[in-house]
Amino acid sequence: MEQIPHLKMELRERNVAGLHEELLTNPQTTSIISALRPISEQEAKSKGLPALKSMPLILRTPFLCSALIFNLMVLGLLVSLLFYNYFSFNSQWGYLAIQILPPVLGTITASLWHGIAMNLSRMTPFMLAAAPAGSTFRKTILGSYFPGLSLRNTIATRNGLLAIVLVVELLSAAILSFKSSLLNTANYESYVEAVVTSWTLYSLIAIYSLLSVLTSILTYRMHGRVTGLRWEPASIADHLTLFRHSDFLNEFEGTDTADRESIWDHMRDDCLKLGYWKRGNEIWHGFGKIPRQGQTLKTTPAPPDHNGAFGKELQQQTEVQGTEKAPQTPVTKRFSFQDITATRYRSIALNMEHWMAYIWVSITLTLLAAFIAGLALGLVNGRTISMSYNWATVVFQFIPVFIISFYTWFWQDVDLFARSTQPFRGMSSPKPASENLLLDYNTLPPLVVTYVALKNGHKRIAWTSVVAVVQRLLPILAAGSTTVVPGDESGSIVYASMPIFICIIVWLTLYCFLIPLEIFGWKLPRHYVKRHLPRSYSSISDLVSWSYASKVLRSDEGEPFDVPVTGPKNKQWYMETRLRLKQNHDGTDFAKYSFGLYESTEHKGIKCMGFDVASNVTTVPQWNRIKKRDSEEVEAEQEMPSMLAPKYLKHVLDATKERPTNLKTLYEQKPPHQGEEEEARTEAA
């Protein structure tokens, strides 16, 4: 009996020695299982590591202070109007001051706050993960923080400050409607006497006061804030750099075609941190997993070994990975070719759904009829109505501008959709990194993105970005199109500007054609299908789930993403340059990347849906491009791929949550059947 402990120790030493030899002969395995130990901020300073405080320009203190000054100036002007119900101008510039200037100021305010809210939402998961104690998956990489704003997500993640910011974003979008009815005139012929609308004035004072207070809070909270970033993540490549050596990639197995809710339920309470990590003898920067609060770690003494560094590394691995779930035999399932196609091109943005085109055209036709009716009823010459002055401003000024402002939301959403999906559009077929992984349209300001898109030959990005900017002129025109003159006690007089009315009618007529073309596609029937994804792209985890077992993260193909943390090469340009110059495996051309079915680096013969180097990817053709008579031949020729299908994940994208597009006109959309899976679950239960 006394020999048993010695025998166990001998076996342990043999196992460790064999593992050590395997790690030395297999660098890929070494990079995968190397343990990560977080480095505190104090330790990072002592080692001379760069501060992780990269922040977008719009969230930096000088810009926020400038926005605060602008809001206070407008607030001061509004407060001064409390002492004047009427005031006069000495020149004909009164029309500009009364009808045009307030909407212009409102447009500037809405644009500024929209930019602040968008960038704050995009940076929130990084800032939360960079906290000393880290944060949970659901509050960081699982959250839907981009490309648009999601109030539902902020409530689900219980982020109070961001929720308030998004509510104020909605209020700021209505500022233009309030500004349209703020000032009118008592003399329509000369516009020398202005009339202040009291209910609008009080509403604007409340909104600008809230904006000023919230901007002050943001300025204080963002000043010197640790974001956990060396540079602002703008492209897919920037995000992959942060996951190159993460120790939780295996937990994303099977999530490439999974329902978002099941992914959320699977790992929402796990904790992670963004920062510097000790990885063997090296220091790495990115995301790593940490134990949950109150969770005890299983520690094992380092076994005796001739290489002390390896022994310490193995001990650190045991300590850190003691919180991971026990490895299980992968559960796989075979999918048909048609099922793969339906899943690959399943999801799209809300405003790009085909049925949304009918809604927008109906709204446009209704507005067209209203403006034409206004001309027919003689509003150009003035028409007396039996409404009080306040109600007349609501009906003829506030409501029309409020409805027209929805077009701004539509074109902004379409612009964001085009920007965010262009990298995936660039991976519909094998293309170099400059056409996909390195595109940074999401973070470029208006007009700048237009120039870059034209330079890159991406005409749709240039088109939608220009329309999104020009669209902001339409609510300004609508705000100056009507004037309400206070009458006697019996009612008010409403005047319409014929040139502006005609301009708006022409504008809306163009929208009757442009909106359907933008949604259905300029080149029917399959122009925009290449922008469709297995599920909506709205979180950092989507990029991980589509690349967790790829060569760009798990092998030497991702070498460009290994960026030193110190020295002259610890910059973004170094990573981008190496990625551009990266050659394929035979050195005949630059490396190309594609989106489709790639073979997992962790499980031989298993396919995953996502992006990888083109040599490891089988692109999924659109089902509508295959003739019906050839569909059976294609099914027969194509081997049914085997994909991971863990039982804790749902592998049919939920139509009510992922907003799939109805593409029956393009191909017969047939999601993967779940009969076998449900049967297996029942037997297991």
SULDA-V964122 format. One line per field, one symbol per residue. phi: phi as a letter, one per 40 degrees, with the letter a starting at -180 (. if undefined). psi: psi as a letter, one per 30 degrees, with the letter a starting at -180 (. if undefined). burial: b if it has 24 or more other ideal C-beta (glycine too) atoms within 12 Angstrom, else e. A space follows every 10 residues. Layout:
phi->???
psi->???
burial->???
//
This chain:
phi->.cccdccccc cccccccccc cccccbdccc cccdcbbcbc cccccccgcc ccbcaddcbc ddcccccccc cccccccccc cccbcbabbc accccccccb cdcccccccc cccccccccc cccdcccccc cdcgaccccb ccccbacbcb cccccccfcc cccccccccc ccccdccccc bcbbbcbccb fcbcbccccc cccccccccc ccccccccdc cccgccbgbc accbbccccc dcbdbccbcc ccdgccbccc cccdccbccc baabicbcbg cbbbbicacb cccgccccbb dcccacbccc cccccccccc cccccccbcc cbacbccccc ccccbcbacd cccccccccc cccccccdcc cccccccgcc cgbcbcbcdc ccccccbccd cccccccccc cccccccccc cddcccbcad accccacccb ccbccdgccc ccccccgccc cccccccccc dccccccccc cbbbbcbccc ibbbbbccdc cccccccccc ccbccccccc hcbcbbcbcc ccbdaccaac ccccccacbc ccbbacccdd ccbdcbgccc bccccccccc ccbccbgcac cbbabibbcc ccbcgccbci baddcbbbcb cccccccccc cccccccccc ccbcadccbc bbccccbcfc ccbcccaccb cdcbcccccc ccccc
psi->effeeeeeee eeeeeeeeee eeeefieeee fegklkkkkl eeeeeffgkk kigkklefgl eeeeeeeeee eeeeeeeeef ffgjeklllf lfgeeeeefe eeeeeeeeee eeeeeeeeee eefeeeeeff legaaleffc ffkiflfakj eeeeeefhje eeeeeeeeee efffeeeeff gekalfjfef hfjkkkjeee eeeeeeeeee eeeeeeeeee efjgkjfgke lkjfleeeee efgegkggef fgkffeglke eeeeeegefl klkkakkjjb glklkaklkl llkfkkkjkk kklklfjeee eeeeeeeeee gfflkkklkk klkkkleeee eeeehellle fgkeffeeee eeeeeeeeee eeeeeefhfe gkkklhklee eeeeefeeee eeefffeeee eeeeeeeeef feeeefgflk llfffdffkh fffklleeee eeeeefgiee eeeeeeeeee effeeeeeeg fkkkkkaaff alkkkkjeee eeeeeeeeee ffeeeeeeef kfilggegff fklelkjgle feeefggfgl fffgaffgef fjklfllfgh leeeeeeeee fklafggfll klklkbjlkk ffjkfkklka lakefgkjkj lkeffkkeff eeeeeeekkj kklkikfgkk gkkjefffil kjgffeljjj lkkgeeeeee eeee.
burial->eeeeeeeeee eeeeebeebb eebeeeeeeb bbbbbbbbbe eeebeeeebb ebbbbbebbb eebbeebbeb beebbebbee beeeeeeeee eeebbebbbb bbbbbbbbbb bbbbbbbbbb bbbbbbbbbb beebbbbbbb bbbbbbbbbb eebbeebebe bbbbbbbbbe bbbbbbbbbb bbbbbbebee bebbbbbbeb bebbbebbeb bbebbeebbe bbeebbbbbb bbbbbbbbbb bbbbbbbbbb bbbbbbbbbb bbbbebbbeb bbbbbbbbbb ebbbbbbbbb beeeeeeeee eebebeeeeb bebbbbbbbb bebbeeeeee bbbebbbbbb bbbbbbbbbb bbbbebbeeb bebbeebbeb beebbeeebe eebebeeebb ebbbbbbbbb bbbbbbbbbb bbbbbbbbbb bbbbbbbbbb bbbbbbbbbb bbbbbbeebb ebbeebebeb bbbbbbbbbb bbbbbbbbbb bbbbbbbeee ebbbbbbeeb beebbebbee bbebbbbbbb beeeebebbb bbbbbbbbbb bbbbbbbbbb bbbbbebbbb bbbebeeeeb ebebbbebbb ebeeeeeeeb bbbbbbbbbb bbbeebbbbb bbbbbbbbbb bbbbebeeee eeeeeeebee bebbbbbbbb bbbbeeebbb bbbeebbebb bbebeebeee eeeee
//
